[in-house]
Amino acid sequence: MPDLTTTVLTLTITGVAADSALAGGTGSVAGRRLVAVAAMLVGALVGAALALDVHIVAPLVVALVVTAGVALVSWRAGVAAPNWVHPSENRRPEGRL
């Protein structure tokens, strides 16, 4: 994609370099940033392979399915009421003994 900006990837790689021990940083979050860069690389390779070997629309379909799946899981997690939301029936109101 020639018009796609690479700001996030560039900032992530710059952050890895700036936080490295060679640059005087602690390197504490380098692993997380490297995983993000690797995920972007794998996504680009899979998308390119799908576009070249399957069909030009295939990467878009995969992105749509993944986005819909994440949206569904997020919606279901938001609708479900975890136990900590509802107070227990056996608890006394605050301030009373």
Secondary structure as UniProt FT lines:
FT   TURN            2..3
FT   HELIX           7..19
FT   HELIX           21..23
FT   TURN            28..29
FT   HELIX           30..49
FT   HELIX           50..54
FT   TURN            56..57
FT   HELIX           58..79
FT   HELIX           83..85
FT   TURN            89..90
FT   TURN            94..95
//
